[in-house]
Amino acid sequence: MYDAIILAGGENNEHLSKFSSQSYEAMIEIAGKPMVTFVADALAASLQVKRIFIMGPIPQLKNCTFPEDTILLEGGHTLIETIQLGIKALGHENKVLIVTADIPLLTPDAITDFLRQCDEVEADLYYPIVSKEINNKCYPGSKRTYVRFKDGTYTGGNIFLVNPAIVPQCLTVAEGLINNRKNPFKLCCLLGWGFILQFLLGTLSLTKVKERVETLLGITGSVVQSSYPELGIDVDKPSDLELVRTTFSFRI
């Protein structure tokens, strides 16, 4: 089983603030509940998740209803600092599941499938991707950031499995990769000029990207192809918020 950290400290951006007065994205209401609660509930319902740590604004999070034994911790000033604080609080060196608070469509099945595939390969960092075909089939109205590879066209997930031991050595490069995860061109710039040309020509392969990231970070990585788009449908623009609210309205 794995411990999980939910990153819930992101402030509500200027686009979403027009639709919700909440100061933090995690607290934006979906079907009458803060969306971070849906993420916590999905993790708690997965048989492979043990403890849940939520990193974010304590005063706001205290007003939420979370699964039993959920631990609330104040987040850091940056995403990387928050991850550091969360891993330190865990107090062990086992692999840790890191999840953003803005994927309220997350399901226990999606988590279980991701972790099952992770267990099949030994690596320091696991990252899920979902094909454009699967995403459009399940959620035809969603607008995601896609990258065209030689292997196909994919969008990334917002859930990671990490070996805590690699975090200190990866901070600077990892922060750049995370901050630019929605900008394929900037990501290629970080990976090197050769990747820019391959990206533009559509000849860049998943294997080459994985190998380059491994070299930059000094780690071993694994790309997990998931059939669950719920791993990557995050709420960071009005169309995302409309999509998840509409989805939940049909579930009720």
TAZI-V387059 format. One record per pair of residues at least 6 apart in sequence whose ideal C-beta (glycine too) atoms are under 8 Angstrom apart, sorted by the first residue. I is the first residue (numbers start at 1). J is the second residue. D is the distance in Angstrom with one decimal. If there is no record, write none. Layout:
i->I j->J d->D
i->I j->J d->D
This chain:
i->1 j->47 d->7.9
i->1 j->48 d->5.7
i->1 j->49 d->6.6
i->1 j->50 d->4.2
i->2 j->48 d->6.1
i->2 j->49 d->5.9
i->2 j->50 d->6.5
i->2 j->94 d->7.1
i->2 j->95 d->6.2
i->2 j->96 d->6.7
i->2 j->97 d->4.8
i->2 j->115 d->6.7
i->2 j->161 d->7.2
i->3 j->49 d->7.6
i->3 j->50 d->5.5
i->3 j->51 d->4.5
i->3 j->52 d->7.6
i->3 j->53 d->6.9
i->3 j->90 d->5.4
i->3 j->92 d->7.7
i->3 j->94 d->7.2
i->3 j->96 d->5.7
i->3 j->97 d->7.0
i->4 j->43 d->5.0
i->4 j->49 d->5.2
i->4 j->50 d->8.0
i->4 j->51 d->7.2
i->4 j->52 d->5.2
i->4 j->53 d->7.0
i->4 j->96 d->7.3
i->4 j->97 d->4.1
i->4 j->98 d->7.5
i->4 j->99 d->6.0
i->5 j->53 d->4.9
i->5 j->54 d->7.9
i->5 j->55 d->6.1
i->5 j->83 d->7.0
i->5 j->86 d->4.0
i->5 j->87 d->7.4
i->5 j->90 d->7.7
i->5 j->96 d->6.1
i->5 j->97 d->7.1
i->5 j->98 d->5.1
i->5 j->99 d->7.1
i->6 j->26 d->8.0
i->6 j->36 d->6.4
i->6 j->39 d->5.7
i->6 j->40 d->6.3
i->6 j->43 d->7.4
i->6 j->52 d->6.7
i->6 j->53 d->7.1
i->6 j->54 d->4.6
i->6 j->55 d->6.8
i->6 j->56 d->7.8
i->6 j->99 d->5.2
i->6 j->100 d->7.5
i->6 j->101 d->5.3
i->7 j->55 d->5.8
i->7 j->56 d->7.5
i->7 j->75 d->7.2
i->7 j->79 d->6.6
i->7 j->82 d->5.9
i->7 j->83 d->7.2
i->7 j->86 d->7.9
i->7 j->98 d->6.8
i->7 j->99 d->7.1
i->7 j->100 d->5.1
i->7 j->101 d->6.1
i->8 j->24 d->6.9
i->8 j->26 d->3.8
i->8 j->36 d->4.9
i->8 j->54 d->5.3
i->8 j->55 d->6.1
i->8 j->56 d->3.2
i->8 j->57 d->7.6
i->8 j->61 d->6.7
i->8 j->75 d->7.1
i->8 j->101 d->3.9
i->9 j->24 d->7.0
i->9 j->26 d->7.6
i->9 j->55 d->6.0
i->9 j->56 d->4.3
i->9 j->57 d->6.6
i->9 j->75 d->3.4
i->9 j->76 d->7.5
i->9 j->82 d->5.7
i->10 j->24 d->6.6
i->10 j->25 d->4.7
i->10 j->26 d->6.9
i->10 j->79 d->8.0
i->10 j->100 d->7.7
i->10 j->101 d->7.2
i->10 j->102 d->7.0
i->11 j->23 d->6.4
i->11 j->24 d->6.0
i->11 j->25 d->7.0
i->12 j->20 d->6.4
i->12 j->22 d->5.6
i->12 j->23 d->5.9
i->12 j->24 d->6.0
i->12 j->25 d->5.3
i->12 j->27 d->7.9
i->12 j->28 d->6.8
i->13 j->25 d->7.3
i->13 j->236 d->6.7
i->15 j->236 d->7.7
i->15 j->237 d->5.3
i->15 j->238 d->5.9
i->16 j->25 d->6.7
i->16 j->28 d->6.6
i->16 j->235 d->7.3
i->16 j->236 d->7.2
i->16 j->237 d->7.1
i->16 j->238 d->6.7
i->16 j->241 d->6.3
i->18 j->238 d->7.3
i->19 j->28 d->8.0
i->19 j->238 d->5.9
i->19 j->241 d->5.8
i->20 j->28 d->4.4
i->20 j->29 d->6.8
i->20 j->241 d->7.6
i->22 j->28 d->5.1
i->22 j->29 d->7.5
i->22 j->34 d->7.8
i->22 j->60 d->8.0
i->23 j->57 d->7.5
i->23 j->60 d->7.3
i->24 j->56 d->6.6
i->24 j->57 d->5.7
i->24 j->60 d->6.2
i->25 j->35 d->7.7
i->25 j->101 d->6.8
i->25 j->102 d->5.2
i->25 j->235 d->6.8
i->25 j->236 d->7.4
i->26 j->34 d->6.3
i->26 j->35 d->6.5
i->26 j->36 d->3.8
i->26 j->56 d->5.8
i->26 j->60 d->7.9
i->26 j->61 d->7.7
i->26 j->101 d->3.8
i->26 j->102 d->6.9
i->27 j->34 d->4.6
i->27 j->35 d->7.8
i->27 j->36 d->7.0
i->27 j->57 d->8.0
i->27 j->60 d->5.4
i->27 j->64 d->7.9
i->28 j->34 d->6.9
i->28 j->35 d->5.6
i->28 j->235 d->6.7
i->28 j->241 d->7.0
i->29 j->35 d->7.4
i->30 j->38 d->6.5
i->30 j->104 d->5.0
i->30 j->235 d->7.9
i->30 j->244 d->5.6
i->30 j->245 d->5.9
i->30 j->248 d->5.7
i->31 j->245 d->7.1
i->31 j->248 d->4.1
i->31 j->249 d->7.1
i->31 j->251 d->7.9
i->31 j->252 d->6.5
i->33 j->64 d->7.9
i->33 j->65 d->7.9
i->34 j->64 d->5.3
i->35 j->101 d->6.8
i->35 j->102 d->6.5
i->35 j->104 d->3.9
i->35 j->235 d->6.4
i->35 j->244 d->7.4
i->36 j->54 d->6.7
i->36 j->56 d->7.4
i->36 j->61 d->7.4
i->36 j->64 d->6.8
i->36 j->101 d->4.1
i->37 j->64 d->5.4
i->37 j->65 d->6.4
i->37 j->66 d->6.4
i->38 j->104 d->3.9
i->38 j->105 d->7.6
i->38 j->106 d->6.9
i->39 j->99 d->6.0
i->39 j->100 d->7.9
i->39 j->101 d->5.6
i->39 j->103 d->6.1
i->39 j->104 d->6.3
i->39 j->106 d->5.4
i->40 j->52 d->5.8
i->40 j->54 d->6.6
i->40 j->66 d->5.0
i->40 j->67 d->5.8
i->40 j->70 d->6.0
i->41 j->67 d->6.4
i->42 j->106 d->4.3
i->42 j->107 d->5.6
i->42 j->108 d->5.5
i->42 j->110 d->7.6
i->42 j->111 d->6.3
i->43 j->49 d->4.7
i->43 j->52 d->5.4
i->43 j->67 d->7.8
i->43 j->97 d->7.6
i->43 j->99 d->6.9
i->43 j->106 d->7.8
i->43 j->108 d->8.0
i->43 j->111 d->6.5
i->44 j->52 d->6.3
i->44 j->67 d->3.6
i->44 j->70 d->7.6
i->45 j->108 d->4.1
i->46 j->108 d->4.4
i->46 j->111 d->4.3
i->46 j->112 d->5.4
i->46 j->115 d->7.6
i->47 j->108 d->7.9
i->47 j->112 d->6.9
i->48 j->111 d->6.9
i->48 j->112 d->5.9
i->48 j->115 d->4.7
i->48 j->116 d->8.0
i->49 j->97 d->6.7
i->49 j->111 d->6.8
i->51 j->69 d->6.9
i->51 j->71 d->6.6
i->51 j->90 d->7.8
i->52 j->66 d->7.5
i->52 j->67 d->6.5
i->52 j->69 d->7.7
i->52 j->70 d->4.8
i->52 j->71 d->6.9
i->53 j->70 d->7.8
i->53 j->71 d->4.8
i->53 j->72 d->8.0
i->53 j->73 d->5.9
i->53 j->86 d->5.5
i->53 j->89 d->6.1
i->53 j->90 d->7.0
i->54 j->61 d->6.0
i->54 j->66 d->7.0
i->54 j->70 d->6.2
i->54 j->71 d->7.2
i->54 j->72 d->5.3
i->54 j->73 d->7.1
i->54 j->101 d->7.6
i->55 j->73 d->5.2
i->55 j->74 d->7.4
i->55 j->75 d->4.2
i->55 j->76 d->7.8
i->55 j->82 d->4.9
i->55 j->85 d->6.7
i->55 j->86 d->5.1
i->56 j->72 d->7.7
i->56 j->74 d->7.6
i->56 j->75 d->5.0
i->56 j->101 d->7.0
i->57 j->74 d->7.6
i->57 j->75 d->7.4
i->58 j->72 d->5.7
i->58 j->73 d->7.8
i->58 j->74 d->5.5
i->61 j->72 d->5.0
i->62 j->72 d->6.8
i->66 j->72 d->7.9
i->71 j->89 d->7.5
i->73 j->85 d->6.7
i->73 j->86 d->6.7
i->73 j->89 d->5.7
i->74 j->85 d->7.8
i->75 j->81 d->7.9
i->75 j->82 d->4.1
i->75 j->85 d->7.0
i->76 j->82 d->4.2
i->76 j->84 d->6.8
i->76 j->85 d->5.2
i->78 j->175 d->7.2
i->79 j->175 d->7.3
i->79 j->178 d->6.0
i->79 j->179 d->7.8
i->80 j->171 d->5.6
i->80 j->174 d->6.6
i->80 j->175 d->4.8
i->80 j->178 d->7.3
i->83 j->98 d->6.4
i->83 j->167 d->6.7
i->84 j->167 d->6.4
i->84 j->171 d->7.8
i->86 j->96 d->7.7
i->86 j->98 d->7.6
i->87 j->96 d->6.1
i->87 j->162 d->8.0
i->87 j->164 d->4.6
i->87 j->167 d->6.0
i->90 j->96 d->6.2
i->90 j->164 d->7.2
i->92 j->164 d->7.8
i->93 j->163 d->7.9
i->93 j->164 d->5.7
i->93 j->165 d->6.0
i->94 j->164 d->7.6
i->95 j->118 d->7.9
i->95 j->161 d->5.5
i->95 j->162 d->6.5
i->95 j->163 d->5.4
i->95 j->164 d->7.5
i->96 j->161 d->7.3
i->96 j->162 d->5.4
i->96 j->164 d->5.8
i->97 j->111 d->7.8
i->97 j->115 d->7.4
i->97 j->159 d->6.8
i->97 j->160 d->7.4
i->97 j->161 d->5.6
i->98 j->159 d->7.1
i->98 j->160 d->4.7
i->98 j->161 d->7.6
i->98 j->162 d->5.8
i->99 j->106 d->7.3
i->99 j->158 d->6.8
i->99 j->159 d->4.8
i->99 j->160 d->7.8
i->100 j->158 d->4.3
i->100 j->159 d->7.6
i->100 j->234 d->6.3
i->102 j->158 d->7.1
i->102 j->234 d->4.5
i->102 j->235 d->4.7
i->102 j->236 d->6.4
i->103 j->158 d->5.0
i->103 j->159 d->7.4
i->103 j->230 d->6.8
i->103 j->231 d->6.9
i->103 j->232 d->7.2
i->103 j->233 d->6.2
i->103 j->234 d->5.2
i->103 j->235 d->7.7
i->104 j->235 d->6.9
i->104 j->244 d->5.5
i->104 j->248 d->7.7
i->105 j->230 d->4.3
i->105 j->233 d->5.2
i->105 j->244 d->5.8
i->105 j->247 d->6.3
i->106 j->159 d->7.5
i->106 j->230 d->5.2
i->106 j->231 d->6.8
i->107 j->228 d->7.0
i->107 j->230 d->5.4
i->109 j->228 d->6.8
i->110 j->226 d->7.0
i->110 j->228 d->3.6
i->110 j->230 d->4.8
i->110 j->231 d->5.4
i->111 j->159 d->7.3
i->113 j->226 d->6.5
i->113 j->227 d->7.3
i->113 j->228 d->6.1
i->114 j->126 d->7.7
i->114 j->128 d->5.5
i->114 j->157 d->7.7
i->114 j->159 d->6.4
i->114 j->161 d->7.6
i->114 j->224 d->6.0
i->114 j->226 d->5.9
i->114 j->228 d->7.4
i->114 j->231 d->6.5
i->115 j->161 d->6.9
i->117 j->126 d->7.9
i->117 j->224 d->4.8
i->117 j->225 d->8.0
i->117 j->226 d->7.5
i->118 j->126 d->4.5
i->118 j->161 d->5.0
i->118 j->222 d->6.9
i->118 j->224 d->6.4
i->121 j->222 d->4.6
i->122 j->220 d->7.4
i->123 j->163 d->7.9
i->123 j->219 d->7.8
i->123 j->220 d->4.6
i->123 j->221 d->5.5
i->123 j->222 d->4.0
i->124 j->162 d->7.2
i->124 j->163 d->4.2
i->124 j->165 d->7.6
i->124 j->166 d->4.7
i->124 j->219 d->4.0
i->124 j->220 d->5.1
i->124 j->221 d->6.7
i->125 j->160 d->6.7
i->125 j->161 d->7.3
i->125 j->162 d->5.6
i->125 j->163 d->7.0
i->125 j->166 d->6.8
i->125 j->217 d->7.5
i->125 j->219 d->5.8
i->125 j->220 d->7.6
i->125 j->221 d->4.7
i->125 j->222 d->7.3
i->126 j->160 d->6.6
i->126 j->161 d->4.0
i->126 j->162 d->7.8
i->126 j->221 d->7.4
i->126 j->222 d->4.8
i->126 j->224 d->5.6
i->127 j->156 d->6.8
i->127 j->157 d->6.9
i->127 j->160 d->5.8
i->127 j->221 d->6.9
i->127 j->222 d->7.5
i->127 j->223 d->5.9
i->127 j->224 d->6.7
i->128 j->156 d->7.3
i->128 j->157 d->3.6
i->128 j->159 d->6.2
i->128 j->223 d->7.9
i->128 j->224 d->4.5
i->128 j->225 d->7.6
i->128 j->226 d->4.5
i->128 j->231 d->5.1
i->128 j->232 d->7.3
i->129 j->154 d->4.2
i->129 j->155 d->6.9
i->129 j->156 d->5.7
i->129 j->157 d->6.7
i->129 j->206 d->7.7
i->129 j->223 d->6.0
i->129 j->224 d->7.2
i->129 j->225 d->5.9
i->129 j->226 d->7.0
i->130 j->154 d->6.4
i->130 j->155 d->5.6
i->130 j->156 d->7.9
i->130 j->157 d->6.6
i->130 j->225 d->7.7
i->130 j->226 d->5.4
i->130 j->227 d->7.4
i->130 j->228 d->7.1
i->130 j->229 d->4.9
i->130 j->231 d->6.5
i->130 j->232 d->5.5
i->131 j->152 d->5.6
i->131 j->153 d->6.8
i->131 j->154 d->5.6
i->131 j->225 d->7.4
i->132 j->144 d->7.8
i->132 j->146 d->5.3
i->132 j->152 d->7.6
i->132 j->153 d->4.2
i->132 j->154 d->6.7
i->132 j->155 d->6.8
i->133 j->152 d->8.0
i->133 j->153 d->8.0
i->134 j->227 d->5.7
i->134 j->229 d->6.0
i->135 j->142 d->6.4
i->135 j->144 d->6.0
i->135 j->155 d->6.0
i->135 j->229 d->4.3
i->135 j->232 d->7.5
i->135 j->233 d->8.0
i->136 j->142 d->7.7
i->138 j->229 d->5.0
i->139 j->229 d->5.8
i->139 j->233 d->6.4
i->139 j->243 d->6.6
i->139 j->247 d->7.7
i->141 j->239 d->7.8
i->141 j->243 d->5.7
i->141 j->246 d->7.9
i->142 j->229 d->7.5
i->142 j->233 d->5.9
i->142 j->239 d->7.9
i->142 j->240 d->7.4
i->142 j->243 d->5.5
i->143 j->237 d->7.6
i->143 j->239 d->5.4
i->143 j->240 d->7.5
i->144 j->155 d->4.3
i->144 j->232 d->6.8
i->144 j->233 d->7.4
i->145 j->155 d->6.1
i->145 j->156 d->7.8
i->145 j->182 d->4.9
i->145 j->183 d->7.8
i->145 j->184 d->7.0
i->146 j->153 d->5.1
i->146 j->154 d->6.6
i->146 j->155 d->5.2
i->147 j->153 d->7.0
i->147 j->154 d->6.0
i->147 j->155 d->7.5
i->147 j->156 d->7.9
i->147 j->184 d->4.6
i->147 j->199 d->7.7
i->148 j->202 d->5.1
i->149 j->202 d->7.7
i->149 j->204 d->5.5
i->149 j->205 d->6.0
i->149 j->206 d->5.5
i->149 j->209 d->7.6
i->150 j->202 d->6.9
i->150 j->203 d->5.4
i->150 j->204 d->6.2
i->150 j->205 d->4.4
i->150 j->206 d->7.9
i->151 j->205 d->5.9
i->151 j->206 d->5.0
i->154 j->206 d->7.9
i->154 j->225 d->8.0
i->155 j->229 d->7.9
i->155 j->232 d->5.3
i->156 j->181 d->6.3
i->156 j->232 d->5.9
i->157 j->226 d->6.6
i->157 j->231 d->3.7
i->157 j->232 d->4.3
i->158 j->231 d->6.6
i->158 j->232 d->5.8
i->158 j->234 d->5.1
i->159 j->231 d->5.3
i->163 j->219 d->7.6
i->166 j->217 d->7.0
i->166 j->218 d->7.8
i->166 j->219 d->4.9
i->167 j->174 d->7.9
i->169 j->217 d->7.3
i->169 j->218 d->5.9
i->169 j->219 d->7.9
i->170 j->217 d->4.7
i->170 j->218 d->7.5
i->170 j->219 d->6.7
i->173 j->190 d->7.6
i->173 j->216 d->5.2
i->173 j->217 d->5.7
i->174 j->217 d->6.7
i->176 j->190 d->5.4
i->177 j->187 d->6.8
i->177 j->190 d->6.4
i->177 j->213 d->7.4
i->180 j->186 d->4.1
i->180 j->187 d->5.2
i->180 j->190 d->6.5
i->181 j->187 d->7.0
i->184 j->199 d->6.6
i->185 j->196 d->7.2
i->185 j->199 d->7.1
i->188 j->195 d->4.3
i->188 j->196 d->4.7
i->188 j->198 d->7.9
i->188 j->199 d->4.5
i->188 j->204 d->7.6
i->189 j->195 d->8.0
i->189 j->196 d->6.4
i->190 j->216 d->7.9
i->191 j->209 d->6.9
i->191 j->212 d->5.0
i->191 j->213 d->7.3
i->191 j->216 d->7.3
i->192 j->212 d->6.8
i->195 j->204 d->6.2
i->195 j->208 d->7.7
i->195 j->209 d->7.5
i->195 j->212 d->6.9
i->198 j->204 d->4.0
i->198 j->208 d->7.4
i->206 j->223 d->5.6
i->209 j->223 d->8.0
i->210 j->221 d->5.4
i->210 j->222 d->7.7
i->210 j->223 d->5.5
i->213 j->221 d->5.7
i->214 j->220 d->5.9
i->214 j->221 d->5.2
i->233 j->240 d->6.9
i->233 j->243 d->7.1
i->233 j->244 d->7.0
i->234 j->240 d->6.6
i->235 j->241 d->5.3
i->235 j->244 d->5.9
